[in-house]
Amino acid sequence: MRIYKVFSRAVLFLLLWWVLVAADPASLVFGAPAAAAAAFLSLRLHPLGRAGIRAWKLIPLFGAFFLHGLRGGLDVAWRAIHPRLPIHPGWTKVRLASDHAAANTLLGGMVSLVPGSLAAAATERAMDLHLLDAPSFDPQAFERDQSHVLGVFDGRIDMGGSFHV
């Protein structure tokens, strides 16, 4: 299993290289050693025994993020061109299901990238959110997003219940 994980990291870095060089076959001369070096360095910085990310779980996460971003962008555009500018900005605080810094950072980043919302602070299992339309905030949708993000990590992180404060 250990060799599989090392190999999967190297393949992930090689695929990243392949995308960055627009699939130029000549780049593999440099890409293969760079991917191997990146895999080695990643193993030094984040050993296999530590809680990490399940790369295959990123696909549905980014799919959901793309749909949220599209829906949020259309909503913000509609509000911007509407004659009455129907916005009701406000703040809300949500409790986080985990104190895992990487998971909460990813969650805050994703919330901030969706138009109409901004993660302002995360402390002590709580996150402050600024919303363009505070009354339409759906705590269950936040819970689902949080579940998607926590699902990317491999289950060895501390999780408790989260809820809207």
N, C-alpha and C positions, 0 to 999 in steps of 0.2 A: 504494500500500500504506500509506503514511503517513496519508492521509486516512481510510482504513478503520480504522486503529488508534486515531486520535483519536476518530472517530465511535463505535467500539465502547466506548471508555472512557466517553464521554458517555451512551451507552445503558445501560451497566452502572450508572452512578450514578443515572440516571433510574429504572431498575428498582428499585434499592435504595430510593429515595425513595418509589416507588409502594407497595412493601411496608410501609414504615414508617408511611405514612398510611392504611393499610388500603384502598387502591385508591379513594380519594375523588377523583373527577374535578375537583372545585373546587381541589384542591391543586396541580394542574399549573401554575397561575398563578405559584406560588412555586417549585414543583419543577423546572420547566424551567430557569429562571435558576440555581437552586442546583446542578443537575446540570452545567450548562455551566461554572459557576465551579469546581466540584469537579474537572471534567475538566481545566480550565486549570491549576489548582493541582497536580493530579497530574502533569501534563506538566512543570511546573517542578521538582517534587520528584523525579520519576523519569522522566527523558527517555526517548524511544523507543529510543535506541541501547543502553541498558543492559539487562542480563539481567532478565527479569521473569517474570510469571506468565501462563500460558495459561489464561484464564478457563474455557474449555469443559472443560478437564481437571479442574476442581474438582468437577464432577458425579460422576464415578466415585470420586474421592477421598472425598467426603463420604458417598457410598453405602457404601463400605467402612468408613469411620469409624463410621457409624451401626450397621452390623452388629457391628463390634467392641465398640462401646459397649453394645449390647443384650446380646450374649453375655457380656461382662464384668460387666455389672450383674446378670444372672441368676446368674452364678457367685458373685459376692460375696454376693448375697442368700442363696443356698443355703448358703454357708459360714457366714454369720452365724446362720442358724437351725438349723444342724446341731448336735446335742447335743455332739459332740466338738470343734467349732470347728476344722475341718481346715485350718489355715493353716501355712505354712512360709515366713515372711518372709525376705527376703535381698536382697543386692545383686549386681548383675552389671554388667560394663562391656562396651559394644559399641563397635566402631570405626565411624566415620561415613564414608560414601562421598564426602563433599564437605566443604569448609571454607566453603561459602556460608552466611553467618550467617542469612539469612532462611529458607533451606530447613531448616537445623538447628533454628531456633527453632520453625518450624511443626511439624516432626517431634516435638520435645520437648513441645510443647503438646498435640499429638494423643495422644502416649503418656500424658501426665499426665491427660488427660480420660477415658481409658478406665479404668473401675473396676479396682482391683487393681494398678495400675502408676503409677509416678511418675518422671519424668525429673528427676534431682536436679542434674546438672551436665553441661555440654558444654564440653570443652576439647581443643585440639589433635587434632581428628578423633576424639574419643572421647566417649561419653556414659555417665554412671553412671545406672543404673536401680534403683529400689527396687521390689521385687515382693512381692505378698501371698503368692504361692505360687511361690517361686523354682525348685523342681524342674520345674515345668511350663512354664518359659520356653522358647519356640521361636525360636531364632535365625533360622531361615528365614522365619518369619512377620514378624519385625522387618525382615529384608531386603526382603520384599515391601512392607511399609508404607513403608520408606525409598524404594524404587523408585517407589511411587505418589506420594510427596511430591516427589521429584526430577523426576518426569514432569510435574508442574505447572509447573515452571520451564522456561524455553525453551532448554535445551541449551547455553547459553554459560557454564555454570558448571563449575568444576573438579571432576571426578569421578574417584575411584580406586576400588579395591576396598574393601569393608567386610566385617568378619567379627566373630564373637563372640570376645572375648578370654578 
